[in-house]
Amino acid sequence: TKMYEDNNAVMQLVNNGESSKRTKHYMMKHHFLIEKKSDGTFLLEKVDTIHQLADVFTKALPIAAFTRYREWMGVINLPSLSDIQN
């Protein structure tokens, strides 16, 4: 499974095992990810933030970004109910 990540800190944690005082609270999850990446369960690939499709589900986006992501997913813009009734 390929996972796309736009967070550089996450990329460093998983790929290089780098940690800091701020990462101690999730070290168990970190070790789990390292193990699963090592055994080939998933591949972590860097993606630019502008291409992070998951953002459409997790962030309030400007209309231009929302429209772009919607088009990438193949979701069509249906007419509104008021357009149909007129």
Order of alpha helices (4+ residues) and beta strands (2+ residues): beta-alpha-alpha-beta-alpha-alpha-alpha
